[in-house]
């Protein structure tokens, strides 16, 4: 089987790379055709367009991995079945599980590469795509945020009703110090503005309420500088900021948000779960793909390839739905993220009962 293993691995990886390149090129051509007028109108440099297409191609590779793996497996396996090679292999005393080994080895290699891309390469590419869109395609973009809650120090919490990144200004600002569940002081201001000369926040029309044991003290003013552990960079973040961080940066950002008690920490945690979950899709879909296409049929490989597209799209839709449920605040986000792999894993075990012996 060693020679046959090498042939299967070579054909599998060769077909996978071909399918990946073809699908990515088709999508890039369609994307370029759609945005070409915008490139011309905004005088986008050719170098920037090529860099964007490279980054977008890496993003597409990650998105299309379930489809490309499944199609590659079905194409190779159905071709072997059509030439009765699988029947010959099984008739020679080789078990179906042993025949799966080269397919699974190839899938593991793809999974390892996918994990590396997801953890370190793809975030940089995603950041490049986001920056390109803001710079050249959507110049009016502004990251204005509402109802921001931040833990700026132990027992100290800040709230901003609305923050405008274009002018680095927050409205309806409050800063509360709470000790053992009791309010100690509350600082509020109509606006806070980032002073670039002092690298500090300036509070406008502020009020300070301090609670003593038997009395309250009030003080007011028109302007006062205040020091917070946040800067405008913490507010000027793209909507998909969690997708633009490498795995080490993502872990560090989660720790920072935990210390601040941020509301959007779930997006970063789920992104980390997804990066560890998604590489397993290549292995599961390879297992199912071999089972589905191992039998020789009169219709050839056309129907099986169509079935492969269908099942791969079902996986992607299920993945998107499960991620949405996880981000919506489900009690078990890890379980929600792993739903596609669990469902397809169980499906593979059921289908395994039907394989030729």
C-alpha positions in Angstrom: 0.0 0.0 0.0 3.0 2.4 0.4 3.1 3.1 -3.4 -0.7 3.5 -3.5 -0.6 5.8 -0.4 1.9 8.1 -2.2 -0.2 8.2 -5.3 -3.4 9.0 -3.4 -1.7 11.7 -1.3 -0.1 13.2 -4.5 -3.4 13.2 -6.4 -5.4 14.5 -3.5 -3.1 17.4 -2.7 -2.7 18.2 -6.5 -6.4 18.2 -7.0 -7.0 20.3 -3.8 -4.5 23.0 -4.9 -6.1 23.1 -8.4 -9.6 23.4 -7.1 -8.5 26.1 -4.6 -6.8 28.1 -7.3 -9.6 27.9 -9.7 -12.3 28.9 -7.2 -10.2 31.8 -5.8 -9.4 33.1 -9.3 -13.0 33.0 -10.4 -14.1 34.9 -7.3 -11.3 37.4 -7.6 -12.1 38.1 -11.3 -15.8 38.7 -10.4 -14.7 40.9 -7.5 -12.3 42.9 -9.7 -15.0 43.3 -12.3 -17.5 44.6 -9.8 -15.0 47.1 -8.2 -13.1 48.2 -11.3 -15.1 51.4 -11.7 -14.5 52.3 -8.1 -10.7 51.7 -8.5 -10.6 54.0 -11.5 -12.8 56.7 -9.8 -10.7 56.7 -6.6 -7.3 56.5 -8.5 -6.3 53.4 -6.5 -2.7 52.4 -7.2 -2.1 49.1 -9.0 0.2 47.9 -6.2 -2.6 48.4 -3.7 -5.1 46.6 -5.8 -2.8 43.6 -6.2 -2.0 43.5 -2.5 -5.8 43.6 -1.8 -6.4 40.7 -4.2 -3.6 38.7 -2.5 -5.1 39.3 0.9 -8.6 38.7 -0.3 -7.4 35.4 -1.9 -6.0 34.2 1.4 -9.4 35.0 3.1 -11.2 33.1 0.4 -8.9 30.1 0.8 -10.0 29.9 4.4 -13.6 30.4 3.6 -13.7 27.8 0.8 -11.6 25.1 2.5 -14.7 22.9 3.3 -15.8 23.1 -0.3 -12.4 22.6 -1.9 -11.5 19.6 0.4 -14.8 17.9 -0.2 -14.7 18.4 -4.0 -11.1 17.1 -4.1 -11.9 14.0 -2.1 -15.1 13.2 -4.1 -13.3 13.7 -7.4 -10.4 11.4 -6.5 -12.4 8.7 -4.8 -15.2 8.6 -7.5 -12.5 8.4 -10.2 -10.9 5.4 -8.3 -14.4 3.8 -7.9 -15.2 4.3 -11.6 -12.0 2.4 -12.5 -12.9 -0.3 -10.0 -9.7 0.4 -8.1 -11.4 0.6 -4.8 -13.0 -2.8 -5.4 -9.5 -4.2 -6.2 -8.0 -2.7 -3.1 -10.7 -4.1 -0.8 -10.6 -7.5 -2.6 -6.9 -7.8 -1.9 -7.6 -7.9 1.8 -7.0 -4.2 2.6 -9.6 -2.9 5.1 -11.6 0.3 4.3 -10.1 2.0 7.3 -6.6 1.2 6.0 -7.6 2.6 2.6 -8.6 5.8 4.4 -5.1 6.4 5.8 -3.6 8.4 2.9 -6.8 10.5 2.6 -6.7 11.3 6.3 -3.0 12.0 6.2 -3.6 14.5 3.4 -6.5 16.0 5.3 -4.3 16.4 8.4 -1.7 18.2 6.4 -4.3 20.6 5.1 -5.7 21.0 8.6 -2.2 21.9 10.0 -1.6 24.4 7.2 -5.1 25.8 7.8 -4.5 26.2 11.5 -1.3 28.1 10.8 -3.0 30.3 8.3 -5.9 31.0 10.7 -3.7 31.8 13.6 -1.0 33.9 12.0 -1.4 34.7 8.3 -5.1 35.2 7.7 -5.5 37.9 10.4 -2.9 40.0 8.7 -4.6 39.5 5.4 -8.0 40.3 6.9 -6.6 43.5 8.4 -5.2 44.5 5.0 -8.6 43.9 3.3 -10.3 46.1 6.0 -7.8 48.9 5.7 -8.1 48.8 1.9 -11.9 49.1 2.0 -11.8 52.0 4.4 -9.0 53.8 2.5 -10.3 53.4 -1.1 -13.8 51.9 -1.2 -15.7 53.4 1.7 -14.0 56.7 2.6 -16.9 57.9 4.5 -16.6 55.0 7.0 -16.6 56.0 10.6 -16.4 53.7 13.6 -19.0 55.4 15.9 -19.8 53.3 18.9 -22.6 53.5 21.5 -23.1 52.4 25.0 -19.5 51.5 25.8 -18.8 50.0 29.2 -15.1 49.7 30.3 -13.4 48.6 33.4 -10.5 51.1 33.7 -9.1 50.0 37.1 -10.0 47.7 40.0 -13.5 48.7 41.1 -13.5 51.6 38.7 -15.9 51.5 35.7 -16.4 54.0 32.8 -19.4 54.4 30.6 -19.7 56.4 27.3 -23.1 56.9 25.7 -21.7 57.7 22.2 -18.1 57.9 20.9 -17.1 59.5 17.6 -13.7 58.3 16.3 -13.4 61.1 13.7 -13.1 63.7 16.4 -12.0 61.5 19.3 -14.9 62.7 21.4 -17.2 60.8 23.8 -20.6 62.1 25.0 -22.4 61.4 28.3 -19.3 60.1 30.1 -19.5 58.6 33.6 -16.8 57.1 35.9 -17.9 55.2 38.9 -15.9 53.8 41.8 -17.5 50.9 43.5 -16.2 49.2 46.7 -17.8 46.0 48.0 -20.9 46.6 45.9 -21.4 50.2 47.2 -20.9 53.4 45.1 -18.0 55.4 46.5 -17.9 58.2 43.9 -19.3 59.1 40.5 -17.7 61.4 38.0 -19.8 62.6 35.0 -19.2 64.9 32.1 -21.1 66.0 29.1 -18.1 65.3 26.9 -14.6 63.9 27.0 -12.2 64.9 24.3 -8.7 63.5 23.6 -6.0 66.2 24.0 -3.2 65.2 21.6 -0.8 67.7 23.1 -1.1 66.2 26.6 -2.1 62.7 25.6 -4.9 62.8 28.1 -8.7 63.1 28.2 -10.3 66.5 28.9 -13.7 66.4 30.5 -16.1 69.2 29.7 -18.9 70.4 32.1 -18.1 67.8 34.7 -19.6 66.9 38.0 -18.2 64.9 40.9 -20.3 63.2 43.5 -18.4 61.6 46.5 -20.3 59.6 49.1 -19.0 59.8 52.7 -20.2 57.9 55.7 -22.9 60.4 56.6 -22.9 62.9 53.8 -22.3 63.6 50.1 -19.9 66.1 48.6 -20.5 67.7 45.2 -18.1 69.6 43.0 -18.5 70.9 39.4 -16.4 72.6 36.8 -16.2 73.5 33.1 -13.0 71.5 32.2 -10.7 69.0 33.8 -8.0 66.7 32.6 -8.4 63.1 33.6 -6.3 60.0 33.1 -7.8 56.7 31.9 -6.2 53.4 30.9 -7.8 53.7 27.5 -6.8 55.7 24.4 -8.6 56.6 21.1 -7.0 53.5 19.6 -9.2 51.4 21.8 -12.3 52.9 20.2 -11.1 53.2 16.6 -11.5 49.5 15.9 -13.0 47.9 12.8 -16.2 45.8 13.3 -14.2 42.7 12.6 -11.3 43.6 14.9 -11.3 40.1 16.4 -10.6 38.6 13.0 -7.5 40.8 12.4 -5.6 39.6 15.4 -3.1 36.8 15.3 -3.6 34.0 17.8 -1.1 35.3 20.4 -2.6 38.9 20.0 -6.1 37.4 20.3 -5.2 35.7 23.6 -3.7 39.0 24.9 -6.7 41.0 23.9 -9.0 38.6 25.7 -7.0 39.1 28.9 -7.2 42.9 28.5 -11.0 42.8 27.9 -11.5 40.5 30.9 -9.6 43.0 33.1 -11.8 45.8 31.7 -15.0 43.9 32.0 -15.8 44.7 28.3 -19.2 43.8 26.8 -17.8 42.5 23.5 -15.4 40.0 24.9 -17.6 37.1 23.7 -16.7 37.9 20.0 -13.0 37.5 20.8 -13.5 34.3 22.7 -15.6 32.8 20.0 -13.1 33.7 17.4 -10.4 31.8 19.4 -12.7 28.8 19.6 -13.4 28.9 15.9 -9.7 28.9 15.0 -9.1 25.7 16.9 -12.3 24.1 15.6 -12.2 25.0 11.9 -9.1 22.9 10.9 -11.0 19.7 11.9 -13.5 20.4 9.1 -10.9 19.1 6.5 -10.6 15.8 8.3 -14.3 15.3 8.9 -15.3 16.2 5.3 -12.6 14.0 3.9 -13.9 11.1 5.9 -17.5 11.7 4.7 -16.3 12.4 1.1 -14.6 9.0 0.8 -17.6 7.2 2.2 -20.0 9.0 -0.1 -18.1 8.4 -3.3 -16.5 5.0 -2.7 -19.3 3.1 -4.5 -19.2 2.8 -8.3 -22.4 4.3 -9.8 -23.7 4.5 -13.4 -24.1 8.2 -13.2 -20.3 8.8 -12.9 -18.7 11.5 -10.7 -20.9 14.4 -11.8 -23.7 13.7 -9.3 -21.2 13.0 -6.5 -19.4 16.3 -7.2 -22.8 18.1 -7.1 -23.5 16.3 -3.8 -20.2 17.4 -2.5 -21.0 21.0 -3.2 -24.3 20.6 -1.5 -22.9 19.0 1.7 -20.0 21.5 1.8 -22.5 24.4 1.6 -24.6 22.8 4.3 -21.5 22.7 6.5 -20.7 26.3 5.9 -24.3 27.4 6.5 -24.4 25.3 9.7 -21.1 26.9 10.8 -22.4 30.4 10.2 -25.6 29.7 12.1 -23.8 28.1 15.0 -21.4 31.0 15.3 -24.3 33.4 15.2 -25.9 31.5 18.1 -22.7 31.6 20.0 -22.2 35.3 19.5 -25.9 35.9 20.5 -25.0 34.9 24.1 -25.7 31.2 24.4 -24.8 29.6 27.7 -22.3 27.2 26.0 -20.5 29.0 23.2 -17.8 26.3 22.8 -20.5 23.7 22.2 -22.3 26.0 19.8 -19.2 26.6 17.8 -18.5 22.8 17.6 -22.0 21.9 16.4 -21.1 21.6 12.7 -18.2 19.2 13.5 -20.4 17.2 15.9 -23.2 16.9 13.4 -21.0 16.0 10.5 -19.0 13.6 12.7 -22.1 11.7 13.7 -23.2 11.8 10.0 -19.9 10.2 9.0 -20.3 7.4 11.6 -23.8 6.7 10.3 -22.6 6.7 6.7 -19.7 4.4 7.6 -22.2 1.6 8.0 -22.9 1.8 4.3 -19.3 1.5 3.0 -18.4 -1.4 0.8 -16.6 -4.2 2.6 
